[in-house]
Amino acid sequence: MATYAIGDLQGCLDPLKQLLDHIDFHPSRDRLWFVGDLVNRGPQSLEALRFVRDLGDRAVTVLGNHDIHLLGCRFGNRVTKGRDTLEPILNADDGDELLEWLRRQPLLHHDPELEWTLVHAGITPAWDLEQASAAARETEAAMAGPEPETFFTGVFGNRSDHWEETTSARERQRFAVNAFTRMRYCHPDGRLDFDEKRPPESAAPGLRPWFDMPDRPMANRRIVFGHWSSLGPARSRNNAWGIDQGCLWGHRLTALRLEDEQLFAVDCPAMQQPRKNR
């Protein structure tokens, strides 16, 4: 049995099927971990969402920022944007069923036997594993609860950029969503930065990748994440493996076998052209 972490799909199902053929994936023996962003921008968002859902217990997925955006369009006051490819999901006969499944997926998954933790963007340097898990569970319970409209109307925004246990539940949950699904860089005081997307060698002065922050409690634990296609080659950075290799932009879809940290990848056709970074 092998466990493969898969980079951001963003609605690119055909490359996923090619990658699964490449690694000789067998659902009877192997498992898949998806780093989130199953949907959006690519041409097969609906089909990709159905495919991962239908894998059942052979797959684990965490939620990414594009998945949260989709849920906000369905349950909150978000609207689709010009480059979004979410309308087929929102209009599908089984769309509500798929979105009910999606909003019950976790923000963080930890396997104590494999000793790996799965997130979309990262784990804020303010947290150890116990704190990160507690923040994820609180936020997941609210997201999957009986009032999704309330949650998805209030969860978006940049003002929750640092962690305080004493703030309101809504502020804590907004911060958790920002940290788990949007984070790339931190300021020296630990506040999250939501603007810089360039690779570390080009970043604005004073910013550091979350995984390079000093005294990070999770530095001795292995984390696999996506979200950051401009980060550079997939490799371990202080025990954090970033495996979003820009499939959507015509680069590669990558799988990391967690048992031995071996990488596999397939080339992908360009589905969209990225905008220029800051």
C-alpha positions as MATLAB code, in Angstrom:
seq = 'MATYAIGDLQGCLDPLKQLLDHIDFHPSRDRLWFVGDLVNRGPQSLEALRFVRDLGDRAVTVLGNHDIHLLGCRFGNRVTKGRDTLEPILNADDGDELLEWLRRQPLLHHDPELEWTLVHAGITPAWDLEQASAAARETEAAMAGPEPETFFTGVFGNRSDHWEETTSARERQRFAVNAFTRMRYCHPDGRLDFDEKRPPESAAPGLRPWFDMPDRPMANRRIVFGHWSSLGPARSRNNAWGIDQGCLWGHRLTALRLEDEQLFAVDCPAMQQPRKNR';
ca = [
       0.000    0.000    0.000;
       1.174    3.511   -0.826;
      -0.126    6.974   -0.001;
       0.278    9.693   -2.618;
      -0.220   13.404   -1.983;
      -1.481   15.132   -5.141;
      -0.965   18.806   -6.028;
      -3.671   21.363   -6.802;
      -6.099   20.093   -9.456;
      -8.111   23.277  -10.062;
     -10.506   21.489  -12.369;
      -7.891   19.594  -14.407;
      -9.174   16.022  -14.310;
      -7.449   14.596  -17.383;
      -3.931   15.269  -16.003;
      -4.983   13.594  -12.743;
      -6.040   10.455  -14.597;
      -2.732   10.460  -16.468;
      -0.844   10.835  -13.196;
      -2.765    7.978  -11.583;
      -1.873    5.774  -14.546;
       1.752    6.864  -14.200;
       1.956    5.852  -10.532;
      -0.084    2.682  -11.167;
      -2.669    3.721   -8.593;
      -4.966    0.925   -7.394;
      -7.874    1.988   -5.164;
      -7.929   -1.470   -3.588;
      -4.479   -0.931   -2.079;
      -3.414    2.740   -2.364;
      -4.666    6.014   -0.944;
      -4.634    9.577   -2.260;
      -4.235   12.805   -0.319;
      -5.377   15.932   -2.177;
      -3.925   19.259   -1.043;
      -7.130   21.130   -1.910;
      -8.260   23.424   -4.701;
     -10.029   20.586   -6.447;
     -11.933   23.133   -8.509;
     -11.797   26.399  -10.442;
     -10.034   27.920  -13.413;
      -9.601   24.559  -15.173;
     -12.171   23.147  -17.614;
     -13.339   20.124  -15.588;
     -14.237   21.485  -12.169;
     -17.516   19.580  -11.981;
     -15.961   16.339  -13.213;
     -12.950   16.656  -10.890;
     -15.197   17.206   -7.883;
     -17.301   14.166   -8.749;
     -14.193   12.034   -9.331;
     -12.605   12.807   -5.953;
     -15.914   12.443   -4.103;
     -16.489    9.048   -5.733;
     -13.111    7.769   -4.505;
     -14.746    7.463   -1.099;
     -12.463    6.408    1.716;
      -9.557    5.820   -0.660;
      -8.995    9.563   -0.749;
      -8.607   12.415    1.712;
      -8.921   16.019    0.635;
      -8.490   19.236    2.564;
     -10.174   22.442    1.501;
      -8.322   25.095   -0.484;
      -9.141   28.742   -1.080;
     -10.867   27.996   -4.400;
     -13.010   25.335   -2.727;
     -13.948   27.813    0.017;
     -14.752   30.414   -2.658;
     -17.089   27.933   -4.358;
     -18.856   27.236   -1.071;
     -19.150   30.966   -0.491;
     -20.869   31.307   -3.867;
     -23.396   28.645   -2.909;
     -23.996   29.364    0.760;
     -22.769   32.946    1.258;
     -22.716   36.179   -0.694;
     -19.732   35.477   -2.946;
     -20.149   35.755   -6.715;
     -18.204   34.003   -9.447;
     -15.410   35.978  -11.091;
     -14.368   36.340  -14.709;
     -11.908   33.449  -14.825;
     -13.911   31.110  -12.583;
     -15.202   27.785  -13.926;
     -17.680   27.119  -11.115;
     -21.021   27.630  -12.835;
     -21.255   23.997  -14.038;
     -21.105   22.868  -10.391;
     -23.576   25.471   -9.163;
     -26.014   24.543  -11.949;
     -25.555   20.750  -11.953;
     -28.406   18.423  -10.987;
     -26.149   16.933   -8.332;
     -24.549   20.275   -7.440;
     -26.171   20.567   -4.019;
     -25.152   17.024   -3.142;
     -21.547   17.706   -4.176;
     -21.395   20.957   -2.226;
     -22.849   19.346    0.882;
     -20.064   16.783    0.633;
     -17.442   19.473    0.037;
     -18.350   21.609    3.040;
     -17.803   18.602    5.295;
     -14.189   18.109    4.233;
     -11.421   19.065    6.671;
      -8.984   21.957    6.699;
      -6.248   19.776    8.210;
      -5.608   16.037    8.144;
      -2.964   14.384   10.309;
      -1.947   10.725   10.138;
      -0.032    9.703   13.285;
       1.147    6.439   11.739;
       2.573    8.053    8.619;
       3.638   11.097   10.667;
       2.464   13.480    7.947;
       0.098   16.451    8.101;
      -1.905   17.614    5.078;
      -3.051   21.232    4.582;
      -3.696   23.454    1.587;
      -1.562   26.544    2.226;
       0.294   25.885    5.470;
       0.211   26.008    9.259;
       0.773   29.375   10.881;
       4.012   29.602   12.903;
       1.885   30.478   15.956;
       0.582   26.905   16.240;
       1.842   23.508   17.253;
      -0.027   20.437   16.003;
      -2.461   20.412   18.914;
      -3.367   24.075   18.416;
      -3.657   23.702   14.642;
      -5.894   20.668   15.012;
      -8.116   22.428   17.544;
      -8.488   25.489   15.298;
      -9.294   23.268   12.332;
     -11.888   21.237   14.220;
     -13.668   24.335   15.554;
     -13.811   25.869   12.083;
     -14.857   22.640   10.364;
     -17.717   22.173   12.843;
     -19.034   25.655   12.081;
     -18.636   25.160    8.338;
     -20.505   21.834    8.377;
     -23.094   23.034   10.865;
     -26.797   23.832   10.417;
     -26.208   27.487    9.423;
     -23.766   27.459    6.493;
     -25.155   30.788    5.242;
     -24.005   32.500    8.444;
     -20.554   30.912    8.285;
     -19.869   31.573    4.605;
     -21.164   35.138    4.761;
     -18.770   36.057    7.586;
     -15.652   33.995    6.931;
     -13.992   36.023    4.164;
     -11.707   39.005    4.705;
      -8.117   40.099    5.353;
      -8.631   41.671    8.769;
      -8.052   38.362   10.602;
      -4.283   38.178   10.057;
      -2.980   37.095   13.460;
      -3.956   34.509   16.051;
      -5.593   35.358   19.370;
      -7.421   32.668   21.308;
      -9.439   35.298   23.149;
     -11.114   36.778   20.057;
     -14.631   35.868   18.975;
     -15.372   32.490   17.404;
     -15.979   34.187   14.058;
     -12.587   35.950   14.163;
     -10.824   32.717   15.134;
     -12.542   30.839   12.328;
     -11.788   33.553    9.781;
      -8.136   33.449   10.799;
      -8.088   29.652   10.534;
      -9.486   29.775    6.995;
      -6.943   32.456    6.061;
      -4.042   30.492    7.525;
      -4.980   27.052    6.220;
      -6.074   28.142    2.727;
      -4.444   31.498    1.821;
      -1.129   31.925    3.646;
       2.236   32.179    1.924;
       4.258   34.800    3.783;
       4.418   36.220    7.290;
       5.600   39.579    8.609;
       8.329   39.579   11.288;
       5.689   39.867   14.032;
       3.882   36.769   12.709;
       1.004   38.545   10.943;
      -0.077   36.898    7.705;
       0.523   38.696    4.413;
      -2.203   38.279    1.779;
      -0.650   40.171   -1.133;
       2.751   38.740   -1.986;
       2.671   35.725   -4.313;
       6.126   35.791   -5.834;
       8.837   33.246   -4.993;
      10.986   33.955   -1.922;
      13.902   35.370   -3.905;
      11.588   38.072   -5.323;
       9.436   38.787   -2.268;
       9.017   42.183   -0.663;
      11.599   42.989    2.044;
      10.725   41.796    5.525;
       8.473   38.943    4.462;
       9.414   35.329    5.121;
       7.706   32.134    3.947;
       5.636   30.658    6.754;
       7.860   27.567    6.828;
      10.998   29.707    7.313;
       9.745   31.623   10.336;
      11.941   31.216   13.445;
      10.856   29.102   16.408;
       8.081   27.423   14.438;
       6.595   24.648   16.649;
       5.821   22.443   13.626;
       9.358   22.583   12.213;
      10.073   19.010   13.295;
       6.893   17.595   11.708;
       6.388   16.708    8.055;
       3.780   18.796    6.259;
       2.583   18.527    2.657;
       0.832   21.514    1.116;
      -0.123   23.136   -2.190;
      -1.383   26.640   -3.047;
       1.977   28.166   -4.051;
       2.715   27.360   -7.688;
       5.462   30.006   -7.946;
       7.419   28.594   -4.995;
       9.744   26.539   -7.156;
      10.653   22.853   -7.397;
       8.808   20.412   -5.161;
      11.146   19.630   -2.271;
      11.327   19.663    1.487;
      11.757   23.096    3.064;
      12.174   22.690    6.820;
      10.048   19.509    6.610;
       7.355   21.268    4.542;
       6.768   19.880    1.044;
       5.110   22.283   -1.385;
       3.769   20.253   -4.326;
       1.658   22.734   -6.303;
       3.616   22.775   -9.562;
       1.185   24.855  -11.611;
      -0.752   22.190  -13.495;
      -3.341   24.808  -14.456;
      -0.700   27.022  -16.015;
       0.723   24.299  -18.252;
       3.451   23.015  -15.960;
       3.188   19.729  -14.033;
       0.833   17.810  -11.789;
       2.873   16.225   -9.025;
       2.416   13.313   -6.645;
       4.544   12.783   -3.536;
       4.649    9.241   -2.179;
       4.635    9.828    1.539;
       6.233    6.566    2.615;
       9.560    7.312    0.891;
       9.241   10.948   -0.296;
       9.547    9.976   -3.947;
       8.116   12.390   -6.517;
       6.142   11.577   -9.655;
       4.782   14.072  -12.190;
       3.111   14.445  -15.573;
       3.259   17.410  -17.943;
       0.032   19.380  -18.288;
      -1.481   21.514  -21.049;
      -1.993   25.186  -20.209;
      -5.630   25.762  -19.219;
      -5.151   29.449  -18.423;
      -2.348   31.998  -18.426;
      -1.365   33.328  -14.986;
      -1.652   37.011  -14.274;
       1.540   38.876  -13.538;
       2.514   38.733   -9.885;
       3.173   41.873   -7.915;
];
